[in-house]
């Protein structure tokens, strides 16, 4: 089992709570941050630009992804140009399609070649990976976010698409693959072993990483047994057992 210091993969925090982001930024091993409209809603963000500019000022030296929210292609482009102006460390997240299924590969190709750092998101299929990498290759620094965790939630084996995405991106000079929708610490270990560039995960998952490699399976087993015993005593559990059985 590797330790945190052994990991080569870049570790990003996925979330939109400013206080939490600032707290995680104190850790030198956190390389960046990703947000999305759902996370912004959860964090209660209403003034998007003010929030984003405050966040960039608080964390000016690490990757931060902010997503467009329009569903109209020309307006998405306009929003992307506004977002990219928020800071040199800002990546603009654009989904792979509109809600009508219209692909955005031509859009990201044009923006990328115009110097906009893109994080193309909501990637689930190998064909989407291939088109995204082709569109972004040769442009500004870019990321392709593959939602491995959501695939796993439906019992879909994400390993093939992740391995293909990593291989494609490593043939370019400007594209990195983000392992997205992370569910557990082992996903970090798995992504690192695959050679994935980046993994983005909730803070509660990342906070467990310093414990990597600190306990053996035997130690974990004994710890579980002790915790069960301690909780039984704390709960005051009682069970009447015949004397003859207790002596056996």
BAGURO-552493 format. One record per residue (C-alpha): residue in three letters; residue number from 1; y, x, z. Coordinates in pm, 1 decimal. Layout:
BEGIN
+-----+-----+----------+----------+----------+
!  aa !   i !       c2 !       c1 !       c3 !
+-----+-----+----------+----------+----------+
! ALA ! NUM !        Y !        X !        Z !
...
+-----+-----+----------+----------+----------+
END
This chain:
BEGIN
+-----+-----+----------+----------+----------+
!  aa !   i !       c2 !       c1 !       c3 !
+-----+-----+----------+----------+----------+
! UNK !   1 !      0.0 !      0.0 !      0.0 !
! UNK !   2 !    335.4 !    152.1 !   -100.3 !
! UNK !   3 !    631.3 !    179.5 !    133.6 !
! UNK !   4 !    980.3 !     62.5 !     51.6 !
! UNK !   5 !   1080.5 !    420.3 !    -27.8 !
! UNK !   6 !    799.4 !    444.2 !   -285.0 !
! UNK !   7 !    922.7 !    154.1 !   -498.2 !
! UNK !   8 !   1080.2 !    246.7 !   -830.8 !
! UNK !   9 !   1180.6 !   -107.6 !   -924.5 !
! UNK !  10 !   1543.6 !   -216.4 !   -871.9 !
! UNK !  11 !   1575.2 !   -479.6 !   -599.6 !
! UNK !  12 !   1820.2 !   -766.3 !   -650.8 !
! UNK !  13 !   1901.2 !  -1045.4 !   -405.0 !
! UNK !  14 !   1886.2 !  -1396.4 !   -550.8 !
! UNK !  15 !   2131.7 !  -1629.5 !   -378.7 !
! UNK !  16 !   2491.6 !  -1748.6 !   -366.6 !
! UNK !  17 !   2583.2 !  -1747.9 !      1.3 !
! UNK !  18 !   2869.0 !  -1497.1 !     21.2 !
! UNK !  19 !   2804.7 !  -1392.9 !    380.9 !
! UNK !  20 !   2440.6 !  -1327.0 !    302.5 !
! UNK !  21 !   2528.2 !  -1129.4 !    -10.0 !
! UNK !  22 !   2773.6 !   -912.0 !    182.1 !
! UNK !  23 !   2510.9 !   -857.1 !    451.3 !
! UNK !  24 !   2245.5 !   -756.2 !    196.6 !
! UNK !  25 !   2494.7 !   -526.9 !     21.4 !
! UNK !  26 !   2495.7 !   -312.7 !    336.2 !
! UNK !  27 !   2143.0 !   -206.8 !    242.5 !
! UNK !  28 !   2153.3 !     88.1 !      3.0 !
! UNK !  29 !   1821.6 !    -20.6 !   -149.0 !
! UNK !  30 !   1968.7 !   -348.0 !   -278.0 !
! UNK !  31 !   2079.6 !   -273.0 !   -635.4 !
! UNK !  32 !   2232.4 !   -604.2 !   -736.2 !
! UNK !  33 !   2265.5 !   -979.0 !   -702.8 !
! UNK !  34 !   2183.5 !  -1285.1 !   -913.7 !
! UNK !  35 !   2323.3 !  -1636.4 !   -884.4 !
! UNK !  36 !   2280.1 !  -1960.8 !  -1078.0 !
! UNK !  37 !   2434.1 !  -2310.5 !  -1071.0 !
! UNK !  38 !   2158.6 !  -2446.0 !   -845.2 !
! UNK !  39 !   2222.7 !  -2171.1 !   -590.8 !
! UNK !  40 !   2597.9 !  -2228.8 !   -615.7 !
! UNK !  41 !   2543.6 !  -2597.3 !   -540.5 !
! UNK !  42 !   2328.5 !  -2508.9 !   -240.8 !
! UNK !  43 !   2599.4 !  -2272.6 !   -113.7 !
! UNK !  44 !   2865.5 !  -2542.1 !   -151.9 !
! UNK !  45 !   3068.7 !  -2354.7 !   -413.1 !
! UNK !  46 !   3327.4 !  -2571.3 !   -590.9 !
! UNK !  47 !   3595.3 !  -2325.3 !   -708.6 !
! UNK !  48 !   3370.7 !  -2107.3 !   -924.0 !
! UNK !  49 !   3622.7 !  -1847.3 !  -1037.1 !
! UNK !  50 !   3777.0 !  -1797.2 !   -695.3 !
! UNK !  51 !   3432.6 !  -1761.9 !   -539.8 !
! UNK !  52 !   3318.2 !  -1516.0 !   -807.4 !
! UNK !  53 !   3628.5 !  -1298.3 !   -793.1 !
! UNK !  54 !   3606.0 !  -1282.2 !   -412.1 !
! UNK !  55 !   3241.5 !  -1180.9 !   -441.5 !
! UNK !  56 !   3311.9 !   -910.8 !   -698.6 !
! UNK !  57 !   3587.3 !   -773.7 !   -474.2 !
! UNK !  58 !   3343.5 !   -766.3 !   -181.9 !
! UNK !  59 !   3065.9 !   -602.1 !   -384.4 !
! UNK !  60 !   3235.9 !   -410.3 !   -666.5 !
! UNK !  61 !   2972.1 !   -144.9 !   -722.5 !
! UNK !  62 !   2652.4 !   -341.4 !   -800.3 !
! UNK !  63 !   2521.6 !   -574.7 !  -1068.5 !
! UNK !  64 !   2618.8 !   -939.7 !  -1016.4 !
! UNK !  65 !   2504.5 !  -1215.0 !  -1254.7 !
! UNK !  66 !   2706.1 !  -1535.6 !  -1295.1 !
! UNK !  67 !   2584.8 !  -1815.6 !  -1522.4 !
! UNK !  68 !   2767.6 !  -2037.3 !  -1769.1 !
! UNK !  69 !   2721.7 !  -2407.4 !  -1701.4 !
! UNK !  70 !   2839.7 !  -2580.1 !  -2018.3 !
! UNK !  71 !   2585.3 !  -2736.6 !  -2253.0 !
! UNK !  72 !   2814.9 !  -2710.3 !  -2556.3 !
! UNK !  73 !   2760.0 !  -2386.9 !  -2747.3 !
! UNK !  74 !   3125.6 !  -2305.0 !  -2832.7 !
! UNK !  75 !   3225.0 !  -2379.1 !  -2473.8 !
! UNK !  76 !   2937.9 !  -2164.1 !  -2345.6 !
! UNK !  77 !   3076.7 !  -1875.1 !  -2548.0 !
! UNK !  78 !   3425.9 !  -1938.2 !  -2407.7 !
! UNK !  79 !   3287.7 !  -1948.7 !  -2052.7 !
! UNK !  80 !   3097.6 !  -1624.9 !  -2113.4 !
! UNK !  81 !   3419.9 !  -1451.4 !  -2213.3 !
! UNK !  82 !   3592.6 !  -1576.3 !  -1898.3 !
! UNK !  83 !   3305.8 !  -1467.4 !  -1673.5 !
! UNK !  84 !   3274.1 !  -1118.3 !  -1820.7 !
! UNK !  85 !   3639.4 !  -1055.5 !  -1733.7 !
! UNK !  86 !   3566.2 !  -1095.9 !  -1361.8 !
! UNK !  87 !   3447.2 !   -736.7 !  -1326.3 !
! UNK !  88 !   3281.3 !   -436.1 !  -1489.3 !
! UNK !  89 !   2968.8 !   -499.0 !  -1282.1 !
! UNK !  90 !   2938.8 !   -861.4 !  -1398.5 !
! UNK !  91 !   2657.4 !   -983.5 !  -1624.2 !
! UNK !  92 !   2686.2 !  -1323.1 !  -1789.1 !
! UNK !  93 !   2377.8 !  -1540.3 !  -1757.2 !
! UNK !  94 !   2306.0 !  -1756.5 !  -2059.2 !
! UNK !  95 !   1996.7 !  -1976.7 !  -2079.6 !
! UNK !  96 !   1751.1 !  -1934.9 !  -2362.2 !
! UNK !  97 !   1841.4 !  -2279.9 !  -2500.3 !
! UNK !  98 !   2074.3 !  -2571.6 !  -2442.8 !
! UNK !  99 !   1935.7 !  -2884.9 !  -2277.0 !
! UNK ! 100 !   1867.4 !  -3011.0 !  -2630.1 !
! UNK ! 101 !   1643.4 !  -2714.6 !  -2702.1 !
! UNK ! 102 !   1893.7 !  -2536.7 !  -2928.6 !
! UNK ! 103 !   1819.3 !  -2161.6 !  -2908.1 !
! UNK ! 104 !   2099.9 !  -1927.7 !  -2807.1 !
! UNK ! 105 !   1968.4 !  -1604.6 !  -2958.8 !
! UNK ! 106 !   2246.1 !  -1583.7 !  -3218.1 !
! UNK ! 107 !   2504.5 !  -1647.4 !  -2946.5 !
! UNK ! 108 !   2380.6 !  -1368.7 !  -2720.3 !
! UNK ! 109 !   2347.7 !  -1133.2 !  -3017.0 !
! UNK ! 110 !   2714.4 !  -1180.0 !  -3104.8 !
! UNK ! 111 !   2836.3 !  -1157.6 !  -2746.5 !
! UNK ! 112 !   2623.6 !   -852.5 !  -2670.6 !
! UNK ! 113 !   2754.2 !   -667.4 !  -2972.9 !
! UNK ! 114 !   3103.9 !   -758.8 !  -2862.0 !
! UNK ! 115 !   3049.1 !   -573.5 !  -2534.3 !
! UNK ! 116 !   2950.3 !   -862.9 !  -2307.0 !
! UNK ! 117 !   2674.0 !   -774.4 !  -2061.4 !
! UNK ! 118 !   2414.4 !  -1049.9 !  -2090.7 !
! UNK ! 119 !   2140.8 !  -1171.3 !  -1858.4 !
! UNK ! 120 !   1937.6 !  -1411.2 !  -2073.1 !
! UNK ! 121 !   1763.3 !  -1647.9 !  -1836.8 !
! UNK ! 122 !   1503.7 !  -1926.8 !  -1810.1 !
! UNK ! 123 !   1251.1 !  -1729.3 !  -2017.3 !
! UNK ! 124 !    895.8 !  -1861.6 !  -1988.1 !
! UNK ! 125 !    716.8 !  -1782.1 !  -2316.5 !
! UNK ! 126 !    623.7 !  -1468.8 !  -2505.8 !
! UNK ! 127 !    799.8 !  -1592.7 !  -2818.0 !
! UNK ! 128 !   1121.1 !  -1636.6 !  -2619.4 !
! UNK ! 129 !   1089.2 !  -1280.0 !  -2490.3 !
! UNK ! 130 !   1044.8 !  -1142.0 !  -2841.0 !
! UNK ! 131 !   1350.8 !  -1323.8 !  -2975.7 !
! UNK ! 132 !   1564.1 !  -1234.4 !  -2672.6 !
! UNK ! 133 !   1481.7 !   -863.2 !  -2692.9 !
! UNK ! 134 !   1543.1 !   -859.7 !  -3067.8 !
! UNK ! 135 !   1879.8 !  -1031.3 !  -3022.4 !
! UNK ! 136 !   1999.1 !   -800.7 !  -2744.8 !
! UNK ! 137 !   1860.4 !   -471.4 !  -2874.7 !
! UNK ! 138 !   2138.4 !   -227.4 !  -2960.8 !
! UNK ! 139 !   2414.1 !   -422.2 !  -2788.9 !
! UNK ! 140 !   2573.8 !   -393.8 !  -2446.9 !
! UNK ! 141 !   2356.4 !   -338.6 !  -2136.1 !
! UNK ! 142 !   2144.4 !   -650.7 !  -2098.7 !
! UNK ! 143 !   1868.4 !   -817.3 !  -1897.4 !
! UNK ! 144 !   1597.8 !  -1068.4 !  -1982.9 !
! UNK ! 145 !   1487.8 !  -1282.0 !  -1687.6 !
! UNK ! 146 !   1126.3 !  -1398.3 !  -1701.9 !
! UNK ! 147 !   1040.4 !  -1672.5 !  -1452.9 !
! UNK ! 148 !    704.1 !  -1538.8 !  -1337.2 !
! UNK ! 149 !    706.0 !  -1735.4 !  -1012.9 !
! UNK ! 150 !    755.8 !  -2073.5 !  -1176.1 !
! UNK ! 151 !    474.2 !  -1998.9 !  -1418.8 !
! UNK ! 152 !    249.5 !  -1913.2 !  -1124.5 !
! UNK ! 153 !    347.3 !  -2238.0 !   -950.6 !
! UNK ! 154 !    173.8 !  -2425.3 !  -1233.6 !
! UNK ! 155 !   -130.9 !  -2197.3 !  -1236.5 !
! UNK ! 156 !    -18.8 !  -2015.7 !  -1552.7 !
! UNK ! 157 !   -110.4 !  -1646.8 !  -1569.6 !
! UNK ! 158 !    223.8 !  -1469.9 !  -1604.7 !
! UNK ! 159 !     81.0 !  -1118.5 !  -1626.9 !
! UNK ! 160 !     45.7 !  -1106.8 !  -2004.2 !
! UNK ! 161 !    400.3 !  -1223.5 !  -2074.2 !
! UNK ! 162 !    542.4 !   -986.7 !  -1811.1 !
! UNK ! 163 !    353.8 !   -687.8 !  -1948.9 !
! UNK ! 164 !    460.8 !   -772.5 !  -2303.7 !
! UNK ! 165 !    823.2 !   -817.6 !  -2198.5 !
! UNK ! 166 !    829.3 !   -483.5 !  -2016.4 !
! UNK ! 167 !    672.5 !   -303.7 !  -2312.0 !
! UNK ! 168 !    923.8 !   -454.1 !  -2556.5 !
! UNK ! 169 !   1223.9 !   -373.1 !  -2338.0 !
! UNK ! 170 !   1113.7 !    -15.2 !  -2280.0 !
! UNK ! 171 !   1133.6 !     44.3 !  -2654.7 !
! UNK ! 172 !   1507.8 !    -28.2 !  -2635.4 !
! UNK ! 173 !   1788.6 !    170.4 !  -2477.2 !
! UNK ! 174 !   1986.3 !   -116.1 !  -2326.9 !
! UNK ! 175 !   1750.7 !   -391.6 !  -2207.6 !
! UNK ! 176 !   1588.6 !   -437.0 !  -1866.9 !
! UNK ! 177 !   1339.7 !   -704.9 !  -1762.6 !
! UNK ! 178 !   1406.2 !   -905.9 !  -1447.9 !
! UNK ! 179 !   1105.6 !  -1054.7 !  -1266.8 !
! UNK ! 180 !   1253.7 !  -1386.7 !  -1155.7 !
! UNK ! 181 !   1157.9 !  -1677.7 !   -928.5 !
! UNK ! 182 !    986.8 !  -1441.6 !   -685.6 !
! UNK ! 183 !    770.2 !  -1614.8 !   -427.4 !
! UNK ! 184 !    627.0 !  -1341.5 !   -201.8 !
! UNK ! 185 !    647.2 !   -974.6 !   -107.4 !
! UNK ! 186 !    337.3 !   -890.0 !   -310.1 !
! UNK ! 187 !    525.5 !   -994.5 !   -624.3 !
! UNK ! 188 !    753.2 !   -694.9 !   -559.9 !
! UNK ! 189 !    455.4 !   -460.5 !   -532.5 !
! UNK ! 190 !    298.8 !   -616.4 !   -842.2 !
! UNK ! 191 !    618.2 !   -593.7 !  -1047.7 !
! UNK ! 192 !    667.9 !   -231.0 !   -945.1 !
! UNK ! 193 !    310.9 !   -143.0 !  -1045.8 !
! UNK ! 194 !    367.9 !   -304.3 !  -1387.2 !
! UNK ! 195 !    675.0 !    -89.7 !  -1443.6 !
! UNK ! 196 !    917.5 !   -381.8 !  -1442.7 !
! UNK ! 197 !   1280.4 !   -270.3 !  -1427.6 !
! UNK ! 198 !   1416.6 !   -525.7 !  -1178.8 !
! UNK ! 199 !   1295.0 !   -798.1 !   -946.0 !
! UNK ! 200 !   1527.4 !  -1058.2 !   -797.7 !
! UNK ! 201 !   1415.6 !  -1233.4 !   -480.9 !
! UNK ! 202 !   1553.9 !  -1445.1 !   -197.3 !
! UNK ! 203 !   1689.4 !  -1248.1 !     96.6 !
! UNK ! 204 !   1411.5 !  -1370.1 !    326.0 !
! UNK ! 205 !   1154.4 !  -1204.7 !     97.7 !
! UNK ! 206 !   1349.8 !   -880.5 !     60.4 !
! UNK ! 207 !   1404.0 !   -849.0 !    435.1 !
! UNK ! 208 !   1027.2 !   -808.0 !    475.2 !
! UNK ! 209 !   1014.4 !   -500.2 !    250.3 !
! UNK ! 210 !   1091.0 !   -240.9 !    522.0 !
! UNK ! 211 !    756.2 !   -341.8 !    677.2 !
! UNK ! 212 !    559.9 !   -237.9 !    368.0 !
! UNK ! 213 !    285.4 !      9.8 !    451.9 !
! UNK ! 214 !    344.4 !     -5.3 !    826.6 !
! UNK ! 215 !     20.8 !   -183.4 !    927.8 !
! UNK ! 216 !   -343.2 !   -170.2 !    824.0 !
! UNK ! 217 !   -558.7 !   -476.5 !    760.2 !
! UNK ! 218 !   -736.0 !   -416.9 !   1091.3 !
! UNK ! 219 !   -403.8 !   -407.7 !   1276.9 !
! UNK ! 220 !   -293.0 !   -729.5 !   1108.5 !
! UNK ! 221 !   -621.1 !   -896.4 !   1206.0 !
! UNK ! 222 !   -589.9 !   -797.7 !   1570.4 !
! UNK ! 223 !   -227.2 !   -908.7 !   1572.4 !
! UNK ! 224 !   -324.8 !  -1252.0 !   1440.1 !
! UNK ! 225 !   -593.4 !  -1292.1 !   1705.1 !
! UNK ! 226 !   -349.3 !  -1195.5 !   1980.3 !
! UNK ! 227 !    -82.0 !  -1436.4 !   1853.0 !
! UNK ! 228 !   -332.7 !  -1724.8 !   1846.6 !
! UNK ! 229 !   -428.4 !  -1646.9 !   2206.2 !
! UNK ! 230 !    -67.2 !  -1615.8 !   2322.1 !
! UNK ! 231 !     30.6 !  -1943.3 !   2154.0 !
! UNK ! 232 !   -265.3 !  -2125.7 !   2308.7 !
! UNK ! 233 !   -158.3 !  -2010.9 !   2654.5 !
! UNK ! 234 !    208.7 !  -2089.4 !   2588.8 !
! UNK ! 235 !    116.5 !  -2439.9 !   2472.4 !
! UNK ! 236 !    -90.3 !  -2494.8 !   2786.6 !
! UNK ! 237 !   -398.3 !  -2592.9 !   2587.5 !
! UNK ! 238 !   -692.3 !  -2712.9 !   2797.4 !
! UNK ! 239 !  -1050.6 !  -2788.2 !   2698.8 !
! UNK ! 240 !  -1321.0 !  -2900.6 !   2937.3 !
! UNK ! 241 !  -1642.3 !  -2704.9 !   2885.9 !
! UNK ! 242 !  -1965.8 !  -2770.9 !   3080.1 !
! UNK ! 243 !  -2035.3 !  -2491.1 !   3326.8 !
! UNK ! 244 !  -2368.9 !  -2416.7 !   3162.9 !
! UNK ! 245 !  -2199.8 !  -2366.0 !   2825.4 !
! UNK ! 246 !  -1919.4 !  -2152.8 !   2969.0 !
! UNK ! 247 !  -2173.1 !  -1911.1 !   3111.1 !
! UNK ! 248 !  -2346.1 !  -1856.9 !   2776.1 !
+-----+-----+----------+----------+----------+
END
